[in-house]
Amino acid sequence: MNFFDLNLAGLESWCLNHDLPKFTAKQLRNWIWKHGVLDPEDMTNVSARARVAVREDLTLHESAVVTEQHASDGTQKLLTAWPKPDQGKSLPILDASRATECVMIPTEARRTACVSSQIGCPVGCKFCATGLGGHDGNLTAGQIVEQVHRLSHLGGGRITNLVFMGMGEPLANYQAVTEAIRLLHEPDAAGLGARRMTISTVGLPPAIRKLLNFEIPVKLALSLHAPTDDLRRELIPWAAYSTIDELLDACSAWFDRTGREITLEYVLLAGVNDQPEHAHALVDVVRRLRGSVNLLRWNEVEGLPYQRPTDEAVIRFQRVLKQNNINAIIRKSRGRDIAAACGQLKHESKHSA
């Protein structure tokens, strides 16, 4: 059983099933979450019986770290390999097809975890590295939570913010992602508040409407990337299944239900969607809902036919939005020198057991 799949009640039940007192559950969480201790023998205030039970019947880290990279700006990226679904407690096969990447992004005020929800990505955005290798399945809730735990103990303090903006489309793995949020929200686990967690989605209107009934009102970011349906469908294959109007209706319902403004993510591609006419068209889109715009310069991906926009083009684009009273922020690219920036995540290493 994966420790990170268990909420507090589930861990207490596990303890009772092993003839252990319920308070052992909080002891284990304290050691694992607060102190990052994974060896039961180092859990000094836990009973000998409990240490044996943990060693024999709980998996604490299901993945294996294949590589760890450090960027010049402090960003850290992990490539982790996962076991095949039928392996049980066997060691993971270190195979790139079963690997995902996650990132820790530090600033003076926060430490943000960017985690994956799927192995690869089925969306296939034309400008993004993640979908180049296809899609090899969903991660479980515990596997998502485990990424946050790994990033929490890289050094520098606990994770303060979480973004589902790694590999995969979070709302295409709805059940696991929402269960992971519940687990991470618990105070003696990661203890992340609703305002500290963001789901970034390419936009699946039925899933966004399903999220209206989710009890933890997290933040929502919509990866728009184009102001018209025709251009969006050129860049995002899944845009063929919903129009911008349908997305805006779902996002407006989200705002009405939660009071949370939507963040529109817009990756600027030189000569493709960064011209003044695109900015003016985007103004018409944003005016239809309560939200702001994050402008991101495209980060280079070898083999893709796009160019990073100039600073002048980005500032010009932002100026059009601001002149129309739209809150538009130019986001700094983090971790570009280790391919950890937005759109660059892709596991390229080939490993064998």
C-alpha positions, -999 to 999 in steps of 0.1 A, spaced: 0 0 0 13 34 -9 16 57 21 8 88 -1 -25 73 -12 -38 74 24 -56 103 40 -54 105 78 -85 84 84 -71 58 60 -38 57 77 -55 54 111 -74 24 97 -42 9 85 -28 12 120 -58 -4 136 -56 -33 111 -20 -38 122 -30 -37 159 -14 -3 163 -29 27 182 -45 53 160 -20 80 172 7 61 153 -7 76 121 1 111 132 36 100 143 43 86 109 30 117 91 52 139 113 83 119 105 75 116 68 61 150 60 77 173 85 112 156 88 114 138 55 124 105 72 116 74 51 136 48 70 113 34 98 144 26 119 150 64 122 115 71 136 127 70 172 93 76 190 75 49 169 71 15 184 91 -14 172 59 -32 160 49 -1 140 84 1 124 82 -35 113 46 -29 99 58 1 79 88 -17 65 67 -47 54 34 -32 44 38 4 34 55 18 3 69 52 12 84 63 -21 71 43 -51 93 61 -76 130 62 -82 149 94 -90 166 90 -123 182 125 -126 181 157 -105 191 190 -121 198 224 -107 193 256 -127 213 288 -123 182 305 -109 176 280 -82 150 259 -100 153 222 -94 139 194 -116 135 157 -109 130 129 -134 114 100 -116 106 66 -129 74 48 -118 68 10 -116 45 -6 -141 10 -9 -127 13 -47 -122 47 -46 -104 33 -41 -69 63 -34 -46 89 -44 -71 116 -18 -79 106 5 -108 119 -3 -143 139 28 -151 123 33 -185 117 67 -200 82 56 -210 73 53 -173 90 85 -162 77 120 -153 93 153 -145 85 177 -116 100 210 -107 106 232 -76 106 269 -83 119 291 -54 115 328 -49 121 349 -18 85 345 -7 75 311 -18 85 276 -30 63 264 -58 59 228 -68 51 221 -105 39 185 -107 28 161 -134 -6 143 -135 0 120 -164 29 101 -180 34 122 -211 4 141 -224 -25 133 -248 -32 169 -258 -3 173 -281 1 211 -281 22 219 -312 46 241 -293 51 219 -262 77 193 -256 57 171 -233 34 157 -259 61 147 -283 65 113 -267 28 106 -266 8 95 -236 15 64 -214 -12 66 -188 -24 84 -157 -6 89 -124 -24 78 -92 -33 103 -65 -5 89 -43 21 93 -71 10 129 -76 14 135 -38 47 118 -38 61 143 -62 52 172 -38 69 153 -9 101 148 -29 102 185 -39 95 194 -2 127 178 9 152 191 -17 163 217 8 153 253 15 120 247 33 85 233 28 65 238 -4 42 268 -1 24 266 -35 14 239 -59 6 241 -97 -6 212 -118 13 225 -148 38 196 -153 33 168 -177 -2 159 -187 -37 175 -187 -49 175 -151 -86 175 -158 -81 144 -180 -71 126 -148 -98 142 -128 -103 116 -100 -67 113 -91 -60 150 -93 -89 160 -70 -80 132 -46 -44 143 -45 -56 179 -37 -77 165 -8 -46 146 5 -23 176 2 -49 199 18 -48 179 51 -29 200 78 -5 173 89 4 163 54 15 191 30 -11 215 46 -17 235 14 -46 258 14 -71 261 -14 -56 294 -26 -22 279 -27 -31 252 -53 -38 258 -90 -51 235 -117 -38 246 -151 -59 231 -179 -61 234 -217 -98 236 -212 -123 207 -209 -157 224 -203 -175 193 -188 -146 187 -164 -145 224 -154 -183 222 -147 -177 190 -127 -151 209 -107 -178 233 -96 -189 207 -70 -154 200 -57 -153 210 -20 -119 226 -21 -120 258 -42 -86 258 -57 -75 283 -83 -80 277 -120 -57 287 -149 -69 283 -185 -42 277 -212 -57 298 -239 -27 306 -262 -48 320 -290 -77 345 -292 -97 328 -320 -109 293 -324 -92 288 -358 -57 297 -345 -63 278 -313 -71 247 -332 -39 250 -352 -19 251 -320 -39 228 -297 -54 197 -313 -79 192 -284 -93 227 -291 -113 209 -319 -136 195 -291 -147 228 -276 -149 265 -286 -136 295 -268 -172 305 -261 -178 271 -244 -147 275 -224 -156 310 -213 -191 299 -202 -176 271 -181 -150 295 -166 -177 321 -158 -197 294 -140 -165 286 -121 -162 322 -110 -199 324 -100 -195 293 -79 -161 300 -62 -155 337 -65 -120 328 -78 -109 348 -108 -95 328 -138 -59 332 -149 -55 330 -187 -22 316 -197 -9 328 -231 23 315 -246 37 340 -271 51 325 -303 70 349 -326 49 358 -356 22 333 -348 1 348 -320 21 378 -307 10 405 -331 -11 436 -322 -42 421 -339 -39 391 -317 -37 413 -286 -68 433 -296 -87 400 -302 -76 388 -268 -90 419 -252 -124 410 -265 -120 375 -250 -108 386 -216 -136 412 -212 -161 384 -211 -150 370 -177 -133 380 -145 -97 372 -148 -61 382 -156 -36 373 -182 -2 357 -177 20 363 -208 48 337 -212 76 338 -238 78 305 -256 107 284 -243 128 268 -270 122 231 -278 146 215 -302 128 203 -334 98 225 -331 92 252 -358 87 282 -335 107 311 -323 109 329 -290 94 364 -293 115 395 -289 112 416 -257 98 444 -278 70 422 -292 61 410 -257 60 445 -242 39 457 -272 14 429 -267 12 437 -229 7 474 -236 -24 467 -258 -40 447 -229 -31 473 -202 -44 501 -224 -78 483 -223 -77 479 -185 -67 442 -185 -43 430 -159 -15 414 -179 17 401 -163 48 390 -182 60 359 -164 97 353 -161 109 320 -175 124 298 -148 147 269 -152 153 273 -189 189 261 -187 178 227 -174 147 225 -197 124 230 -167 105 260 -180 69 261 -192 65 238 -222 99 222 -219 92 192 -197 100 160 -216 118 129 -204 144 121 -230 168 97 -212 166 60 -219 173 38 -189 171 1 -182 169 -18 -149 
